[in-house]
Amino acid sequence: MLAEYLDQVVGPYLGDVPIEAAPPYAFPGLAKDLSGFPPTYIDNDEFDHLRSSGELFTDQLRSAGVDVEQTLSTGVLHGHLNLVGLDTAHTTLDRMAARLRKR
């Protein structure tokens, strides 16, 4: 199921280019060196097919010495920010705004 999901997401994004050949700007987690990556905020959703890749990317950034903050939005699916009026969406947006203000 995950492979089909990724095909739906990646196909329109990359066209006929396989993920393995994607440029680092398209999929930075595949880059060999992330040391120049800017400070990063990653918000993972508890029930998201992509959560594990967000967690892995956080680990990769930390290993490269990048300032990275990762949070978990509990009880929600990928795309919860699109649900107008959802309390969790407001909380997530507030966390994102706070992170931006720190910079």
ZINORCOR-V962234 format. One record per residue. N is the residue number from 1. RES is the residue in three letters. SS is DSSP state (a for helix, b for strand, c for the rest). PSI is psi in radians with two decimals (none if undefined). NEAR is the number of other C-alpha atoms within 10 Angstrom. Layout:
N,RES,SS,PSI,NEAR  N,RES,SS,PSI,NEAR
//
This chain:
1,MET,c,-0.71,7  2,LEU,a,-0.69,9  3,ALA,a,-0.73,8  4,GLU,a,-0.72,9  5,TYR,a,-0.81,12  6,LEU,a,-0.67,13  7,ASP,a,-0.70,15  8,GLN,a,-0.62,11  9,VAL,a,-0.81,11  10,VAL,a,-0.64,16  11,GLY,a,-0.97,14  12,PRO,a,-0.45,9  13,TYR,a,-0.76,11  14,LEU,a,-0.23,15  15,GLY,c,-2.29,9  16,ASP,c,0.06,9  17,VAL,c,2.19,12  18,PRO,c,2.67,11  19,ILE,a,-0.70,16  20,GLU,a,-0.44,9  21,ALA,a,0.10,10  22,ALA,c,2.52,14  23,PRO,c,2.66,13  24,PRO,c,-0.48,14  25,TYR,c,-0.43,9  26,ALA,c,-0.73,13  27,PHE,c,1.44,12  28,PRO,a,-0.44,16  29,GLY,a,-0.30,18  30,LEU,a,-0.09,17  31,ALA,c,2.59,13  32,LYS,c,-0.51,9  33,ASP,c,2.05,13  34,LEU,c,0.17,19  35,SER,c,-0.42,14  36,GLY,c,0.13,10  37,PHE,c,2.50,14  38,PRO,c,2.90,11  39,PRO,c,2.41,12  40,THR,b,2.45,14  41,TYR,b,2.20,16  42,ILE,b,2.16,15  43,ASP,b,1.97,17  44,ASN,b,2.53,22  45,ASP,b,2.46,22  46,GLU,b,-0.75,17  47,PHE,b,1.23,14  48,ASP,c,2.28,15  49,HIS,c,-0.45,15  50,LEU,c,0.06,15  51,ARG,a,-0.80,17  52,SER,a,-0.58,13  53,SER,a,-0.57,13  54,GLY,a,-0.69,18  55,GLU,a,-0.72,17  56,LEU,a,-0.77,12  57,PHE,a,-0.67,19  58,THR,a,-0.81,21  59,ASP,a,-0.72,16  60,GLN,a,-0.77,21  61,LEU,a,-0.77,24  62,ARG,a,-0.74,15  63,SER,a,-0.50,11  64,ALA,c,0.02,14  65,GLY,c,0.29,14  66,VAL,c,2.45,18  67,ASP,c,1.92,14  68,VAL,b,2.39,17  69,GLU,b,2.23,14  70,GLN,b,2.36,14  71,THR,b,2.88,15  72,LEU,b,2.14,15  73,SER,b,1.90,17  74,THR,b,2.57,11  75,GLY,b,0.19,10  76,VAL,b,2.80,17  77,LEU,b,2.90,15  78,HIS,c,2.36,15  79,GLY,c,0.20,10  80,HIS,a,-0.36,18  81,LEU,a,-0.31,17  82,ASN,a,-0.11,9  83,LEU,c,1.59,11  84,VAL,c,2.29,9  85,GLY,c,-0.16,9  86,LEU,c,2.19,12  87,ASP,a,-0.72,12  88,THR,a,-0.63,16  89,ALA,a,-0.75,18  90,HIS,a,-0.74,15  91,THR,a,-0.78,13  92,THR,a,-0.80,19  93,LEU,a,-0.65,14  94,ASP,a,-0.72,12  95,ARG,a,-0.74,15  96,MET,a,-0.77,15  97,ALA,a,-0.70,11  98,ALA,a,-0.72,11  99,ARG,a,-0.74,13  100,LEU,a,-0.67,11  101,ARG,a,-0.48,8  102,LYS,a,-0.40,6  103,ARG,c,none,6
//
